[in-house]
Each structure stands twice: as C-alpha cells, then as structure tokens.
Amino acid sequence: MPRIKSAEKRMRQSKKRTAANRTQRSQLRNAIKKVRSATGEAAAAAYAEAVQLIDRAGRKSIVHRNTAARTKSRLAKLVAGQK
C-alpha cells in the first residue's frame, strides 16, 4: 500500500480509469462481434454503431489508433462483401 499522499491518489485514479476502460473495451468487443454475426441490413447498422465505438476507443487510447483503423477496415470489407 502506498504511504505517500500522491501515490494514494494515483492508485484511486488508476482504479477508476481501469474500470472505465474495461467497460468501454467490453462494449467495443461486443459491437465488433455483433457486426461479424449480423447479415445484410443488420450488418450495416451494426457496423455504423461499431465505427463510433472504435473511433472513440482509438481517440482515448483504449486501443491503438492503427488497431482501430485496421479493425474498421476489416469490418467494412466484411460488410461490403455481404451485400
């Protein structure tokens, strides 16, 4: 356990941020799974929702920006192939 006041604060902050990041990462993964399992119009709608989450995760460094771009590209290719 930290003894220094600033270290205690850092611990509180990191715990809070870890919980928030875990929630967002989970939502992101679920959205990606939904796109992969959907077909037709449902896939296009799920893709639009997933893109928003992917972009936000990339901006907030929950996933790396290049990983976000690659994921969006692969999902777009998948959805385009289903039409």
Sequence and secondary structure as in RCSB ss.txt:
>XXXX:A:sequence
MPRIKSAEKRMRQSKKRTAANRTQRSQLRNAIKKVRSATGEAAAAAYAEAVQLIDRAGRKSIVHRNTAARTKSRL
AKLVAGQK
>XXXX:A:secstr
   SHHHHHHHHHHHHHHHHHHHHHHHHHHHHHHHHH  HHHHHHHHHHHHHHHHHHHHTTSS HHHHHHHHHHH
HHHHHHH 
